[in-house]
Amino acid sequence: MFRISSLIAGFRLFRQCNLRDLYRNRLRTTLTILGIALGVAVLLAIHLSSRAAVVHFEDSLVRVAGKSNLEIVSETGQPLSEAILPQLSWLWQVPSHYSPVLESTVAIQQGKHPPNRPAESSPDSESLSATLVPLLAVNMLADRQGQDREDQSSPWAPGGEPTNLWDIFKPAHAYVGQQLARQQGLKRGQKMVVWANERAVSLTISGILSDEGLGGAYSGALVLMDMGPAQALLHMPGQLSRISLQVPEDQLESLQEKIQAQLPASWVVQRPERRGQQVGQLLRAYQLNLMALSFIALLVGAFLIYNTLSITVIRRRSEIGILRALGLLRWQVAALYLMEALWVGTLGSLLGLALGWWMAQGTLGAVSQTVQQLYTGQPVGHLRVEWTDFAWAFAWGMGFTLLAAICPVWEAATVAPAEASRRGSDESRLHRLSVRLSLLGVALGLLALWASIQPPVSDFPLFGFLAAFLLLLAAAACTPLLLQALLPPLSRLLSHYRGAQQGLATRMLFGALGRTSVAVASLAISVSMLVSLTVMIGSFRETVVQWVHQTLQADLFIQPAIRSLSRNTGFLHPATLSLVRQTPGVRAVDAFIERPIRFQGQQTYLGAGDFEVLGQYGRLPLLSGEPLSRLMQREQPKMEAKGWVPTLVSESFALRFGVKAGQCIEIKSPTGLLTLGIMGIYTDFSSEQGYLVIPRSVYAKRFKDDSLSSLAVFLHPSADSQQVRQQFMRRLPRQSRLSIQTNRALRAEVLRIFDQTFAVTYAMQGVAIAVAVLAILNTLLALVLEHRRDLGLLKYLGASQKTIRQMVLTQALTLGTLGTALGWGVGWLLAILLIQVINRQSFHWSIQWHWPWPSLLLATGLLLLTAWLGGLLPARMAGKTMATEALRAE
């Protein structure tokens, strides 16, 4: 009974003291709630949208694999030959089951475009009117494992009409997933136009799959075909993506070894989940980097909590002293202010959950396009939200709230009654502690320096983000001493040039060092986040612009239109190369092929091009700075004399695997091990997974593959690129769907993809500005309310309302200027961390430093304008302060 009455009394005291104060200062309270809400919202939105990519990929992998527990895949990125299937017939006696699988990606054309229209497709026309869809092919008659995944005798959706089951074996017939049918308005018997490699083909829909089993893979947006028609559609006769096996678990290891002994060296028998581990690892790395950036937004929101509570404790020290004198214990005082922090944090976190769900709808599009373009080649499905997601985001919001409340709550609990009765006692103590805080800041800075030089943890820059966090704390700890050094000379300077009143306004900030320090530190954190992201993105974009102009030297670029939607799918027919070479005006063609391979257990890319053409006409940017032609003349004979294949590697590959020019490495090929000699390292921003580039003649011979990914066409100086482009379009088959871009158009396309990839980070810049604005308004309102008594005394001594307002606006601009200046300094250091440490460890790219002055100056001007506008309302309130109120207070 005593405990219940104590709780009731404690709640009444909390309602009368804390909640009433929060309501009285409801504008400042609202701004604080919005600050923490923004942090939680960004965290939840990034978590939901990026996790959707991971969950979508893993769920589809499980559904497609079905009950298989082993699979045969190629480590060279080459298709498998179905000639191996008879050699596996002994598995039926185990008993075990094997099933050939062919998997690719096609594009569903939007709108009414007949398949026989002329064949031009550029990113600004038809290529943007198509949607990527996975195509899966199995043996419909013999695939008993497929029947475990999906009832093949009833492939239509529940409630649909039966169809002739033999239709699926006809050429150009397919089942479609229920989600795809809904999106495209497709029905049984209807035709749809798909892009497969470089062709547009019309498929007849034999039925609609249900959402269960295989039909639910890829969120129900897939095309399912029989093996034979699919191989004809993709121009892959006798070729497979993999072979799925279902063997007894108690014999799995022995059978795995026995099967492996029958296979070529470049083929491997593995668990199905291993195939997803590499892509899943890349997706999680992308997710973790976005999450780390969103934590910075939440950290800024926590600083607003710290700001509000600190100013509340400073302003109400005398009240706390009275409560202590009346018998309230320290832990009870701490409980009151902890409850206040939890109250504000709870409201902010709950609002952030609703805001985050809304923001996730927008960020999903940006994340989906990035994942589709760079990682999986498949669009991300819809958001999948569970209550644990909201609980996770809410817990982080409350965790940062508690972290931000520790110091203010401790400050409130340690207030002595006698000390609280003396006005300004807290400020004098802070003046004494400023040196110690600065020493702590220096220690945190040194710790941040140590963390910045640590290696990544599982390819994630954990210590890099730790260094960024420690740097922000170090800046906050050094702020009081910095203001002690800057405010007095600034006050004298303003007194000399602007009058004694303006100097007095700045002096008042020095007298309220605790409040001023919290205000400047909060603003500096917001500004540093804005500056660092702006510099990082600006530097990265400028580096990409220079790389594009240096690398893309060809006059025309040709590739399957489907590759404009995803770089991981679509190949050119070798006949296209002959056609292009015979076109008048063409001087040389660099035919390029790229395939995903595994090197040292990790996924990377093997590329093959025409080195002679590249050396004569291209300008591949080597890290050494020398021309490629000179490097080839010097190094290629040396490599060939040693029996090594002359190879160029991208910088991301070199950093990722720790290789250098002059070394040799080995990769698997269908004809055995291939020894590669690294001639040089070049700059590349097309993939963080890295590239190995070998001569295409060697690739065709050793990999038995003459397919192509793209063509870089160099024209005679007298040739007109648009006219040659029109000739290509007229000479190509009418069903072709190619992207034929000029040099200028492709450069613009690369930058479009870059901006699309960083769309989420651009949103983070907007959040940084919003949180910075909240910090300014919150702090200025609290400070001016605290100075009302001092301003009232000045008014009593003869100062006019205009003078009072000007003093408050001077304080606003002073805080804004100091916070922005400190934020610029910290932001510069954060940008170094982002560019030299975090980005380098995450993506293995070297970015050239660039100051995007227009964006930075615009943001700075906006922040200073916001600081001035934020002082208008407090200035107006201060101007209305009655002198009699100040006298009564004294």
Beta strands, then each sheet from edge to edge (+ up, - down):
strand 1: 70-74
strand 2: 80-81
strand 3: 97-109
strand 4: 130-138
strand 5: 173-176
strand 6: 191-196
strand 7: 199-208
strand 8: 223-226
strand 9: 239-240
strand 10: 242-246
strand 11: 267-270
strand 12: 556-560
strand 13: 586-599
strand 14: 602-609
strand 15: 645-650
strand 16: 664-669
strand 17: 672-682
strand 18: 691-695
strand 19: 710-715
strand 20: 738-742
sheet 1: 11+ 1- 10+ 3- 4+ 8+ 5- 7- 6+
sheet 2: 2+ 9-
sheet 3: 16+ 17- 15- 18+ 14+ 13- 19+ 12- 20+
end
